[in-house]
Amino acid sequence: MVKKLAGKIKPKRGFAHLFHISLVAIMPILVYVFVRLELPIVAFAIILLSKWRIFAVRPRHWPAHFRTNAVDIIFGLSVLAFMTNTSSMGLQILWVVIFELWLLYIKPGTSAFLVSIQALIAQIMGLTAIFIAFETAGAAVYMLLAASILYFSARHYFGSFEEPYYNAYSLSWATVGASVVWVLSHWLLFIGPVAQPAILLGILSYGLGSLYYLHETDRLSKLIQWQVTFVMLIAVVGLLLVGKWTVSGL
């Protein structure tokens, strides 16, 4: 029902479609301009206003439309966080290009593979952004924000497979991930600009998501299952052993 309603709102051909694409393409540029003008709150408002279609239907459909657009909102706000936390014009322009690629090529994808990529990117970007944008926040804030990001990313992923238990699986992943974030936020390790919890959960979600994807597409064998599990465990152990541990405030 939500997809049908969205299809009625979103033009698919002709001048209206061209106008819609133009509006979508100009948004990252506007975000960049207001970041350069040191008006991030305006850029924040532009990203949220771009999702006006959420409220263009009856109120009873608003929650469903929000869930459908949550991954896109997470990505957009993450890009804004990365832009505002660097003074390099070159990096900011790079984020504009990445934002354009997301809006024009990655986000419109509807195949199970592309939806999986959307969910993984949004999760990693969102988790990375919260540790950059809220670097002085407490563990409880990190945990709540991470739980929201993990839930909506997982829901987006499982939705492409029409999984009957998608809500239970999404809540379970959000609970597990939020617990990991709560523990590791007390001993934060950054590898470059990326916090250890974001990398760790990225590894786990990629491994577990790959196993689920292969299972749903009837391509999962015992050998592949063991290979993916082994590589995932090696990556997790390697991550936990790398670098120095910095104790953060409890």
C-alpha positions in Angstrom: 0.0 0.0 0.0 2.8 2.4 0.9 4.6 1.8 -2.4 1.5 2.4 -4.4 0.8 5.7 -2.6 4.4 6.8 -3.1 4.1 5.9 -6.8 1.1 8.3 -7.1 3.1 11.1 -5.5 6.4 10.6 -7.3 6.3 11.4 -11.0 7.8 8.7 -13.3 8.0 10.4 -16.7 7.8 13.6 -18.7 8.5 17.1 -17.5 7.2 16.4 -14.0 9.8 13.6 -13.7 12.6 15.9 -15.0 11.5 18.6 -12.5 11.5 16.1 -9.6 15.0 14.8 -10.5 16.3 18.4 -10.7 14.9 19.2 -7.2 16.5 16.0 -5.9 19.9 16.8 -7.5 20.0 20.4 -6.2 19.5 19.4 -2.5 23.1 18.3 -1.8 24.3 21.6 -3.4 22.0 23.6 -1.1 23.2 21.6 1.9 26.8 22.4 0.9 26.1 26.1 0.4 24.5 26.5 3.9 27.3 24.5 5.5 29.8 26.9 4.0 27.7 29.8 5.2 27.9 28.3 8.7 24.1 27.7 8.8 23.9 24.0 9.4 20.5 24.3 11.0 19.2 25.5 7.6 20.8 22.6 5.9 19.3 20.3 8.4 15.8 21.8 7.7 16.3 21.3 3.9 17.1 17.6 4.4 13.9 17.2 6.5 11.8 19.3 4.2 12.8 17.1 1.2 10.8 14.4 2.8 7.5 16.4 2.6 5.9 13.5 0.8 5.7 11.6 4.1 2.9 14.0 5.1 1.3 14.3 1.7 -1.0 11.4 2.5 -3.5 10.6 5.3 -2.1 10.8 8.8 -2.6 7.1 9.3 0.0 6.5 6.6 2.6 8.8 8.1 4.4 6.2 10.3 4.7 3.8 7.4 6.0 6.5 5.1 8.5 7.6 7.8 9.8 4.0 8.1 10.1 3.8 4.4 12.2 7.0 4.2 14.2 6.5 7.4 17.3 5.1 5.7 17.4 8.1 3.3 17.0 10.5 6.3 19.8 8.7 8.2 22.1 9.0 5.1 21.3 12.7 4.5 21.8 13.7 8.2 25.1 11.7 8.3 26.4 13.6 5.2 25.5 16.8 7.0 27.4 15.7 10.1 30.5 14.9 8.0 30.3 18.2 6.1 30.0 20.3 9.3 32.9 18.5 11.0 35.5 19.4 8.4 36.7 22.8 7.1 38.1 21.3 3.9 36.2 22.5 0.9 37.5 19.5 -1.1 36.1 17.0 1.4 32.8 18.8 1.5 32.5 18.8 -2.3 33.4 15.1 -2.2 30.4 14.6 0.2 28.2 16.5 -2.2 29.2 14.1 -5.0 28.6 11.1 -2.7 25.2 12.5 -1.7 24.3 13.0 -5.4 25.3 9.3 -6.2 23.1 8.2 -3.3 20.0 10.2 -4.4 20.2 9.5 -8.1 21.6 6.0 -8.4 21.7 4.0 -5.1 18.5 5.1 -3.3 16.1 4.5 -6.3 17.2 0.9 -6.5 14.5 -1.7 -5.6 16.3 -5.0 -6.1 17.1 -7.1 -3.0 20.8 -6.5 -3.6 20.5 -2.7 -3.9 18.2 -2.5 -0.9 20.7 -4.5 1.1 23.5 -2.1 0.0 21.3 0.9 1.0 20.7 -0.6 4.5 24.4 -1.4 5.1 25.6 2.1 3.9 23.0 3.9 6.0 23.9 1.9 9.1 27.6 2.5 8.8 27.2 6.1 7.9 24.7 6.7 10.7 26.8 5.0 13.4 29.9 6.8 12.3 28.1 10.2 12.3 26.8 9.9 15.8 30.3 9.5 17.3 31.4 12.5 15.3 28.5 14.8 15.8 28.0 14.0 19.5 31.6 13.4 20.6 30.9 14.5 24.1 27.7 12.7 24.6 27.2 9.9 27.2 26.8 6.2 26.6 23.0 6.4 26.9 22.7 8.9 24.1 24.9 6.8 21.8 22.9 3.7 22.7 19.5 5.3 21.9 20.7 6.8 18.6 22.4 3.6 17.6 19.3 1.6 18.4 17.2 3.8 16.1 19.7 3.6 13.3 20.1 -0.2 13.6 16.4 -0.8 13.8 15.4 1.2 10.7 18.4 -0.1 8.7 17.5 -3.7 9.5 13.8 -3.1 8.8 14.8 -1.7 5.4 16.9 -4.7 4.7 14.4 -7.4 5.7 11.6 -5.6 4.0 13.1 -6.4 0.6 12.7 -10.1 1.3 9.1 -9.8 2.6 10.3 -11.5 5.8 7.3 -12.3 8.0 9.3 -11.7 11.2 11.1 -8.6 10.0 10.0 -6.5 13.0 11.2 -9.0 15.5 14.5 -9.5 13.7 14.9 -5.7 13.4 14.2 -5.2 17.1 16.6 -8.0 18.0 19.4 -6.5 15.9 18.8 -3.0 17.4 18.9 -4.4 20.9 22.2 -6.4 20.3 23.8 -3.5 18.5 22.8 -0.9 21.1 24.3 -3.2 23.8 27.5 -3.3 21.9 27.6 0.4 21.5 26.8 1.0 25.1 29.8 -1.2 26.2 32.3 0.0 23.6 31.4 3.7 24.1 33.2 3.5 27.4 36.4 2.4 25.7 36.2 4.2 22.4 38.8 3.4 19.7 38.9 5.3 16.5 40.4 4.0 13.3 40.8 7.1 11.3 37.5 9.0 11.7 35.4 5.9 12.3 34.6 4.7 15.8 35.2 1.0 16.6 31.5 0.2 17.3 30.5 1.4 13.8 33.2 -0.9 12.3 32.4 -3.8 14.5 28.6 -3.7 13.8 29.4 -3.1 10.1 31.4 -6.4 10.0 28.7 -8.3 11.9 25.8 -6.9 9.8 27.7 -7.6 6.5 28.4 -11.2 7.6 25.0 -12.0 9.0 23.3 -10.1 6.2 25.3 -12.0 3.6 24.3 -15.4 5.1 20.6 -14.3 5.2 20.8 -13.0 1.6 22.4 -16.3 0.3 19.8 -18.3 2.2 16.9 -16.4 0.8 18.3 -16.7 -2.8 19.0 -20.5 -2.3 22.8 -20.1 -2.7 23.9 -20.9 0.8 25.9 -24.1 1.2 27.6 -25.4 4.3 31.0 -24.5 2.9 30.0 -20.9 2.2 28.4 -20.7 5.6 31.6 -21.8 7.3 33.7 -19.5 5.1 31.6 -16.4 5.9 31.5 -17.1 9.6 35.2 -17.7 9.8 36.1 -14.5 7.9 33.7 -12.6 10.1 35.2 -13.9 13.3 38.7 -13.2 12.1 37.8 -9.6 11.2 36.1 -9.1 14.6 39.0 -10.5 16.6 41.5 -8.5 14.5 39.5 -5.3 15.1 39.4 -5.9 18.9 43.2 -6.4 18.9 44.2 -3.5 16.8 45.3 -0.1 18.3 45.3 1.3 21.7 42.2 1.4 23.9 41.2 4.8 25.2 39.0 4.9 28.3 36.1 7.3 27.9 34.0 8.8 30.7 31.4 6.5 32.2 
